[in-house]
């Protein structure tokens, strides 16, 4: 039997374990800035909604409750500026990573098909292509790709890991090119609520898509904005023809969000206060870490949005990882996200105020 795992790259985080052990041995304890996992509490109103829906003995639906779909469509119009969004334009998913990993397979892609994603990117885009036996292709500018055989184009703005934001003009140009060549666009917008030096725009904004959702889908997550990584709460919005096909497939696969989670998402999307408060926490941590890194001799590129600082000392990323580990600080090496990141590290803002303060003191 040929193992499916043989198609996949080595799981990158396993390589970080020795450096994690070094950092953990620091007398003041480890400051883990490597994985972007939320550490702040789930807002109380969301917890209450989850608990109130705890008595849910029946199976949930893949498409979600009407209340959930109302919440999704309302948020997409209110927050992203999209127009005329109906229930057919939205689809709940079981966390965004599940969708990224299995989308090419669910779209029926395979040998001879190409899946494109940024040269510096979240590793799961490549994993998804390889699981489907499609060809992974990286780009700097997607409009310079050969569209022959290109079936799926991933955009990611704001970017993980770099924090780069694509302007409305850039998105408009890319969407027009993709439509001209019949290429399906999926835009990973999971960090859209976290713009610092730029105001991220969705591909669903009418200035970008011209008021039509044909051939475009955006991906959104509540993991970062609402601290719901443990809930596995995310959704798609866009082309109803694409979402309808995915809904049909996911019904067969039983890919359904739990009923309590659906109720929690309704509460989360109805409240902007907790999002603003969480943004303020991350903004303060970002300022502290950015100043400390610059003072320590780092250069920071992009990072105008998202939950990370893309930093370099113009040396091997693993040398930088080792240096910071000796200070008890763990960061992610840039080559996890592509060869172009070999001299960078990704520094996450997802640590408590106390741990961030400890990192700042050590960097001084």
N, C-alpha and C positions, 0 to 999 in steps of 0.2 A: 504494500500500500504506500503510495506516495504521500508524504505528509504535506498538508497545506502550509504548515509553518516554513517549509523549505523555500517557499516563494517569497518569504518576508525577510526584511533586514533584521539584524540583531537588535533586540529590544534595547534602545540606547541607554535607558536609565540604569541598567545593570552595571554599565561602565563607571558610574559615578559612586558606587558603593565604597571603594577604598578612600575616596576623598571625603565622603560623608563620615566615615569612621574617624578620620583625622580631625575634622571640624568638631565632631561630637566630643573629642578628648580635650577640647579647650576648657580651661578652668571655669570660664563663665558660661559654658554650655554652647551648643550649636545655635547659629542663626541661619535658618534654612530659607534661602531666597531662590531656591532652584525650581520648585514646582509651583505653578500659579494656582494653588488651592486656597479657597477662602478660609479665614480663621476667625472672622467676626461672627457674632450670633445671628441666627436666622431671626428676622424681625418678628416681633410678638404677634402681629396681626396675621402673619402667614402661618405661624405655628398653630394659632387658634383655628384657622380655617382647615388645616390638616387634621387636627384632633376632632373637629366637628364632623368631619367626613370619615372618621375612622371606622364607623360601623357600615362597611361597604362589602357585604358578602357576595354580591353578584359580580360577574365579569364586567370590566369597563369596555367601552368601545374604542376602536383605534382612532376614529375621527374625533372623539371627545364629546363631552356633553354640549348641548346648545349654549349653555352659559359660558363654557370655555371658548367656544368658537366666537361668541359675541365679544369676549374679552380680547381675543387675539385680533379680530378685525378692528375693534375699537382702538387698540394700541397701535396697530400698524398705520391707521389713518392719522391718529393724534400725534404720535411720536415721529413717524417717518415721513409724514406728508403725503402718503399714498391716497389715491382717490378710488371711490366706487369698489371697495373691497368687500366681498361677500364671503359666506362660509366656504364656498368652493375655492377660494383663494388662500386658504390656510389649512395646515395639517400639524397636529401635535406629534412630537417625536420623543424617543426615550433618551434624551440627552443628545447633544450635537455630535459627540464623537462616534456614537453608534451609526448615525446617519452618514457621516463622512466616510467611515470604514466600509459601509455596505451599499452606498449609493450606486457605484458603477455596476455592481452585481444586480441590484434591483432594477437598474435601467436596461439590463440585458446586454451590457458591454462584454467584450471578450477579445480573443486574439484578433489582431488587425485593427482594433480600435485604440485611439489615443486619449489619455486623460492628462490635461495640462494644469500646472499649478506654479506659483512663484518659485524662483530659484532659491530664495530663503523662505521656508514655509514649515508649517505644522506637519510633522512626519506622517500623520494619518492620511493625508491626501495620496501619498505614494502607496501606503499600505492598501488603501481602497482599490487603487488601480491593479496592484499585484494580486489581491484576492480574486479579482475578476479575470485575471490573466490578460488584462489590457496593458498597453505600453505607457508607462509614466514619462511625461515630457515636462521639462522645466522651462521657464521663460523669464526674461527681463521685461519685455513689452509683448503682451500676447498678440498684438496685431502684426507682429513680425513672424509669427508661427506659420508653418505650412498647414493650411486647414484640411488638407487631404487626410481623411481618417480620424480627424479630431472630433470627438463626440461630446466631450465634457470639458468645460473650461472653469476652473476654480479661480475666483477672485477672493482676496482676503484684505478687507479694509475696515477698521484699523488692523494692521498686520500683527500676527504672532509669528516671529519674535520681535520684529524691528520697531513696531509702533508706527510704521509709515501709514499715511492716509492718502488715498486716491481722491483727487479733486472731482467735483461734479463734471468738469469738462473731460477729464481723463475717462471717467466711467461712461459718459455719453459716447465718446469715441469708441471705446471697447465694445459696448453693447451694440452699437451700429455695425461694427465690423463682424461681430459674432452672428448677428441676424443675417447679414449679407451672405455669410458662408454656412448658415444652417447649423451653427454650433450652440449647444445648450450651455447657458451660463448659470452657475451656482455661486452666489456671493456670500461668503462667510462673514457675517457682520456681528459676531458675538460680543465684540468690544465697542459697539457703536455708542454706548452710553458713556464711554470713558475717553472723551476727547479733551486734551489739555491745551495744546497750542494750535489745534485745528478743530473744526466742527465737521465730524464725519457725516457723509451723505449716503443714503441707501440707493441701491440700483432701482428701488421701487418708486423713488421720487419722480414726479412727472417731468422735471427738468432733465432727468437722465433717460427715462424709458419712454418719454413722449405720451404718457398716459396709457400705454399698452404693456401688459405683462407677458406678452408672447415671448417664449424662449428664455425667460429669466425667473429665477427663484432666489430668495434671500433666506439665510439661515440665522436664527436668533436663539439665544440661550439666556436662562435666568440664573445660571451658576454664579456669574460674577456680579451682575447688577443687584441681585437680591440674596446673595450668599446661599444659593440653593444647589450647589454642586452635588450634595448628598441626596437630593430629591430626584435627580435625572429629569430635568424639566427644560424642554426646548421646543421649538416649532419652526415650520417653514411657512413662507408666504410668497405668492407669485402665480405663475402660469397655472390655471386650473386644469389644463389638459395634462400637464406633467404631474401635478399633485393628485389628480384623479387616478392616474395609473399607479402611482406609488401607494395610494390608499388601498387599491384593490390588491396589490401584492402584499402589503403589510397586514391586511386582514387575514390572508392565508398564513402568514408567518407569525401571527399573534403578537405583533410589535405594538403593544398598547401601553400607554402611560397609566399608572395606577389611579384609581378613583380619588383617593385622598390627595395625591399630587395634583390632579386636575383641579380640585377645589382650591388648593394652595396657589396655583398659578392664577386663577381668577382673582384672588385677593391681592396677589403681588402686582399684577398689571393694573389694578385699579388704584394703586397708591404710588404717588411720586415722591412722597416725603422721605421714605426710607432709602430710595435711590439717591436722592440729593445728599442725605446724611452719609451714606457709604462713599459717595464720590468725595466728600470733604475729607473723610479718613484717608482715602488713597492719595488725595492731592497733598496732604500734609506729609505722608510717608515718602511720596515721590520727591518733594522738595528737599527733605532731609537727606535721603539717599543720594540724590543727584549731586547736591552740594558736596557731600562727603566723598563721593567717587571722583568728582572733578578735582577736589583738593588732594586726593591720593594719587593723582597723575593719570587718571583715565580720561579718555575722550568719549563723548556720547553722541551717537548718530541717530537721526530720526527721533523715535520715542515721543513724537508729538501726541500720541494717544496710546490706549491699551494699558495693561497692568505691568509693563516691563520697561526697563532701561536697557538699551542695546549699547554695550560699553566695550571699549578696547584699550589695551596698553601697547598695541602694535607688536604683539608677540603671539605665540601659539596659545590658543584658547585653553589648552590643558595646563600650560605653565601658569596662566592666570588663575585657573581653578585651583591649582595646587597652592599658589601664593595666598589666596583668600582662605583656603581651608586651614592654613596654619594660623590664621586669625580667628578661626572658628566660624567662618562665613562660607556657606555652601551656595554656589551659583551653577547655572546650566551652561555647559560649553556650547559655543555657537555652532560647531559642526554637527550638533544634533539636528540642526535645521537646514543643513546643506553645506557643501564644501565651501561656498562663499562666506560662511560664517567662521572659518577656521581661526580668525584672529579676534573674535568677539566672544563675549559672554552675555547671557541674558540674566538680568537681575530682576527678580519678581518683587512687587510691592506687597505681596500677600504674607505679611508677618505682623504680629501684634506690635502696638506702639512701643512696648517695652523691649521687644527683640530688635526692632528697627533702631531704637536709641542705642542699644548695645552695639549694633553693627557700626553706627555712626561714630561712636566713641573709639572703637577698634581701628577704624580707618583713619582716625586722626593721629 
